[in-house]
Amino acid sequence: MSIFAKSIKKILRTSRDSSFNWIEIQALKSLNFLPRFNFVEQRLITVTPRAGRGLKEPSLDGEFFGTIPNNYKKNFKHMHYNSRFWILDSLKIIFHLHTKRNLKIILIQYVPVFFKFPSIGLLNELHDRGVKIIKIWPDSWNIDFWQKRILPVSHIGQLNIITDIPNNQFIKLDKANNYSWHPLPTKDFPYINFEKRENFIFYSGGISHEGLYKSRREYLEYLNDNGFVVNGVSYDRNKPIGRPVYEDYRNALANSRIGLNFNWKGDVDVITGRTWEIFSSGSLLLQSSSKILDGLFDEGVHYLAFSSKEDLLARLNFLSENPTYAETIASSGHLRYRELTDAENFWRNLIQR
């Protein structure tokens, strides 16, 4: 695309977003005549289509919101912005503003684009009207995420929860806000006895011929060439087709003895959502060598690491010949995960803030 075409596209996008933002604000103002009923205390939750891990974008609350304890579910309403009828979703938010006490909005991986979230303009209006806004960031490892997503809404709300890097160096970019690290609660699936699991090793996620995910492809091809078929879905990020839904992915993972994980993002290591899902499933976490889990889990006790393709292959050969050892590590990791994560406490803290 030529520079001229890119400039025209940028101008059109800016014009469109300004028009959409104007429509949202006018809708908010036009409903000012509504009385504040305040007869139900409820928290509104809106979430971006955060798929990753080779999955389809979720249309329901089966992933993150499936962790809400039953005694808290009455306090929540899950929203997933519809790309065609986005204004209706914004109107729903405005309606809740007039009918709910102590309205709270939790934004997960906010992207300042229409069709996925309420606009920054609408969020500003809600913030000024006393709505408490909490932001959760599953991806905070890249400076671009901070410049394009996190910092543009840093003035809205005070609490930010980071889930990928416990000690994030970019927090210093925003000294006015409160940033804390906490793993996202992970939905539990039925536990399958280790010896009865049908898959030896499982991986689901993106791969590519070039760029950030090229090394993943190389590792998977190396294992296949050496006799280890990795179950799961490794999809080409340039052609993301044939991806499973979250429930199918988790059921397959729960039926696997080993969960393979790559925690590098270029030169940065992160704790991926896949990390917690592997621990939750009672599978053995086998991931690229890193210090990212230091202080949380012990390598060789709660999980295993590899430093190269050859090291990974040697690990798998040993584990295939020593299933009892594999089960011991998997069990220890699962128990440690239980000690570190508490969905009820996580949601209670959000409700009470």
C-alpha positions in Angstrom: 0.0 0.0 0.0 1.4 3.4 -1.0 2.0 6.2 1.5 -0.8 8.2 -0.1 -3.2 5.3 0.3 -2.2 4.8 3.9 -2.7 8.5 4.6 -6.2 8.4 3.1 -7.1 5.3 5.1 -5.9 6.9 8.3 -7.9 10.1 7.6 -11.0 8.0 6.9 -10.6 5.9 10.1 -10.1 9.1 12.2 -13.2 10.6 10.7 -15.2 7.5 11.2 -14.1 7.1 14.9 -14.9 10.8 15.6 -18.4 10.3 14.1 -19.0 7.2 16.1 -17.7 8.9 19.3 -20.1 11.8 18.7 -23.0 9.4 18.3 -22.2 7.7 21.6 -21.9 11.0 23.5 -25.2 12.3 22.0 -26.9 9.1 23.0 -25.6 9.5 26.5 -26.8 13.1 26.7 -30.2 12.3 25.2 -30.9 9.8 28.0 -30.1 12.3 30.7 -33.8 12.8 31.3 -34.0 9.2 32.7 -34.3 9.1 36.5 -31.6 7.3 38.4 -33.5 4.3 39.7 -30.6 2.7 41.6 -32.7 -0.3 42.6 -30.2 -3.0 41.6 -26.5 -3.2 42.6 -24.7 -4.8 39.7 -21.3 -4.7 38.0 -21.0 -4.5 34.3 -18.2 -6.4 32.6 -17.1 -5.9 29.0 -14.4 -7.9 27.4 -12.5 -7.8 24.1 -12.5 -11.0 22.0 -9.3 -12.2 23.6 -8.6 -15.6 22.0 -5.0 -16.4 21.4 -3.7 -20.0 22.0 -5.0 -21.0 18.5 -8.7 -20.5 19.6 -11.7 -18.9 18.1 -12.7 -15.6 19.5 -15.2 -16.3 22.3 -18.8 -15.1 21.9 -19.9 -16.1 25.4 -18.4 -15.9 28.9 -17.1 -19.5 29.0 -13.4 -18.6 29.5 -12.8 -15.9 32.1 -16.3 -15.4 33.4 -16.7 -19.1 34.0 -14.5 -18.6 37.1 -17.0 -16.4 38.9 -18.3 -18.1 42.1 -22.0 -18.8 42.0 -22.7 -16.5 45.0 -21.2 -13.5 43.0 -22.8 -14.1 39.6 -25.8 -12.0 40.4 -23.5 -9.0 40.5 -22.3 -9.4 37.0 -23.4 -8.8 33.5 -21.1 -9.9 30.7 -20.9 -7.9 27.5 -19.3 -8.7 24.3 -19.4 -5.9 21.8 -21.2 -6.8 18.5 -19.4 -5.4 15.5 -22.6 -4.7 13.6 -24.7 -3.3 16.4 -22.1 -1.7 18.5 -24.3 1.3 19.3 -26.8 -1.0 21.0 -24.1 -2.2 23.3 -23.1 1.3 24.1 -26.8 2.1 24.8 -26.9 -0.9 27.2 -24.0 0.6 29.1 -25.7 4.0 29.3 -28.9 2.3 30.5 -27.0 0.5 33.3 -25.6 3.8 34.3 -29.2 5.0 35.1 -30.4 1.8 36.7 -27.6 0.3 38.7 -26.0 1.4 41.9 -22.2 1.5 42.2 -21.7 0.7 38.6 -18.3 -0.8 37.8 -16.8 -1.6 34.4 -14.0 -4.1 34.0 -12.1 -3.8 30.7 -10.0 -6.7 29.7 -7.3 -6.0 27.2 -8.9 -2.7 26.2 -8.3 -1.7 22.6 -9.3 1.9 21.6 -11.2 0.8 18.5 -14.9 0.7 17.9 -16.8 -2.6 17.6 -14.7 -4.1 20.4 -15.2 -1.7 23.3 -16.9 1.5 24.4 -15.0 4.5 23.0 -12.5 6.5 25.1 -15.0 9.4 24.8 -17.8 7.4 26.4 -15.5 6.0 29.1 -14.5 9.6 29.9 -18.1 10.5 30.4 -18.8 7.4 32.5 -15.7 8.1 34.6 -16.7 11.7 35.2 -20.1 10.4 36.4 -18.6 8.3 39.1 -18.4 4.9 37.4 -15.5 2.9 38.7 -13.4 1.5 35.9 -10.9 -1.4 36.3 -8.5 -2.4 33.6 -7.0 -5.9 33.2 -4.0 -6.3 30.9 -3.2 -9.9 29.8 -0.6 -8.4 27.4 1.7 -5.7 28.8 5.0 -7.0 27.7 5.5 -4.7 24.7 6.1 -0.9 24.6 3.6 -0.7 21.7 0.9 -2.1 23.9 1.6 0.7 26.4 1.7 3.4 23.9 -1.4 2.3 21.9 -3.6 0.7 24.5 -2.6 1.2 28.1 -1.4 4.8 28.3 -4.3 6.3 26.2 -6.7 5.2 29.0 -4.4 5.7 32.0 -6.4 8.7 33.1 -9.6 6.6 33.4 -9.8 4.6 36.6 -7.0 3.9 39.1 -6.6 0.1 39.2 -4.8 -1.8 36.6 -4.2 -5.6 36.9 -1.3 -7.0 34.9 -1.3 -10.8 34.3 1.7 -11.6 32.1 4.8 -10.1 33.8 5.1 -9.9 37.6 7.8 -7.2 37.5 6.9 -5.1 34.5 9.5 -2.5 33.6 7.0 -0.3 31.7 5.0 0.5 34.9 7.3 3.4 35.4 5.7 5.1 32.3 2.6 5.8 34.3 3.2 7.0 37.9 -0.3 8.2 38.4 -2.0 4.8 38.4 -1.9 1.7 40.5 -0.6 -1.4 38.8 -0.6 -4.8 40.4 0.2 -8.3 39.1 -2.3 -11.2 39.5 -2.9 -14.3 37.4 -6.2 -14.4 35.7 -8.5 -17.0 37.3 -8.7 -20.1 35.2 -11.8 -22.1 34.7 -11.6 -25.7 36.0 -12.4 -28.6 33.8 -13.1 -32.3 34.9 -9.9 -33.9 36.0 -8.8 -37.0 34.2 -6.5 -39.5 35.9 -3.0 -39.1 34.6 -2.5 -42.7 33.4 -5.8 -42.6 31.5 -5.0 -39.5 29.4 -5.0 -40.2 25.7 -2.6 -37.5 24.5 1.1 -37.6 25.4 1.9 -34.0 24.5 -0.3 -31.1 23.6 0.1 -27.6 22.2 -2.4 -25.1 20.9 -1.3 -21.7 19.6 -0.1 -19.6 16.7 3.0 -20.4 14.5 4.4 -18.6 11.5 7.1 -18.9 8.8 8.6 -15.5 9.8 8.7 -13.2 12.8 7.8 -13.8 16.4 6.3 -17.2 16.0 8.7 -18.8 13.6 10.7 -20.6 16.3 7.5 -22.3 17.5 7.0 -23.8 14.0 10.6 -25.0 14.0 10.3 -26.7 17.4 7.0 -28.5 16.4 8.4 -29.6 13.1 11.6 -30.9 14.8 9.5 -33.0 17.2 7.4 -34.4 14.4 10.5 -35.3 12.5 11.8 -37.2 15.5 8.7 -39.2 16.2 6.7 -37.1 18.6 3.3 -36.0 17.2 2.1 -33.0 19.2 -1.7 -33.0 19.6 -3.6 -29.7 19.4 -3.9 -26.9 16.9 -0.9 -25.0 15.7 -2.4 -22.5 13.3 -0.7 -20.2 10.8 -1.2 -16.7 12.2 -1.5 -15.4 8.6 -4.3 -17.9 7.9 -6.1 -18.3 11.2 -8.7 -20.9 10.1 -10.0 -24.1 11.7 -9.5 -23.0 15.3 -11.3 -24.7 18.2 -13.5 -23.1 20.8 -12.3 -22.7 24.4 -14.2 -25.7 25.8 -12.8 -28.1 23.1 -9.3 -26.8 23.7 -9.5 -27.2 27.5 -11.1 -30.7 27.3 -8.2 -31.8 25.0 -5.6 -30.3 27.3 -7.2 -32.0 30.3 -6.8 -35.3 28.4 -3.0 -34.7 27.9 -0.1 -35.7 30.0 2.2 -32.9 28.9 1.4 -29.3 28.0 4.0 -27.7 25.8 4.5 -23.9 26.3 6.7 -21.3 24.7 6.9 -18.3 27.0 9.1 -16.0 24.9 7.8 -12.9 23.1 10.9 -11.9 21.2 13.4 -10.9 23.8 10.8 -10.9 26.6 9.6 -13.8 28.7 5.9 -13.8 29.8 3.5 -15.9 31.9 1.0 -16.9 29.3 -2.6 -17.8 29.9 -1.7 -21.2 28.6 0.7 -21.6 31.6 -2.2 -21.5 34.1 -4.4 -23.6 32.0 -1.8 -26.4 31.9 -1.4 -26.3 35.6 -5.1 -26.2 36.1 -5.6 -29.3 33.9 -3.1 -31.3 36.0 -0.8 -31.7 33.0 2.9 -31.4 33.2 4.1 -28.0 32.2 7.0 -28.3 29.8 8.2 -24.9 28.7 11.1 -22.9 27.4 13.7 -22.1 29.9 13.2 -18.8 31.7 13.2 -17.1 35.1 9.7 -15.8 34.7 8.2 -18.3 37.2 11.0 -17.9 39.8 9.4 -17.3 43.2 6.2 -18.9 42.1 7.1 -22.3 40.9 10.3 -24.4 41.2 11.7 -25.9 38.0 12.2 -29.6 38.4 9.6 -29.7 41.2 6.5 -28.1 39.7 7.4 -28.0 36.0 10.2 -28.8 33.6 12.0 -26.6 31.2 14.0 -27.0 28.0 16.8 -24.9 26.5 16.9 -26.1 22.9 15.2 -28.4 20.4 17.6 -31.2 21.4 17.0 -30.7 25.1 13.2 -30.8 24.5 13.5 -34.0 22.6 15.7 -35.6 25.3 13.1 -34.5 27.9 10.3 -36.1 26.0 12.2 -39.3 25.5 12.9 -39.5 29.3 9.3 -38.7 30.2 7.9 -41.3 27.8 10.0 -43.9 29.5 9.3 -42.6 33.1 5.5 -41.9 33.3 5.5 -42.0 37.1 8.1 -39.2 37.3 6.0 -37.2 34.8 2.9 -37.7 36.9 4.8 -36.6 40.1 5.9 -33.3 38.5 2.4 -32.7 37.1 0.7 -33.3 40.4 3.1 -31.0 42.3 2.5 -28.3 39.8 -1.2 -28.7 40.0 -1.1 -28.5 43.8 1.1 -25.4 43.8 -1.2 -23.8 41.3 -4.1 -24.3 43.7 -2.1 -22.6 46.5 -1.4 -19.5 44.3 -4.8 -19.0 42.7 -8.1 -18.2 44.4 -10.9 -17.2 42.0 -13.3 -16.3 44.9 -10.8 -14.0 46.5 -10.0 -12.4 43.1 -13.6 -11.6 42.4 -14.4 -10.5 45.9 -11.6 -7.9 45.8 -12.9 -6.5 42.5 -16.4 -6.3 43.9 -15.3 -4.5 47.1 -13.0 -2.0 45.4 
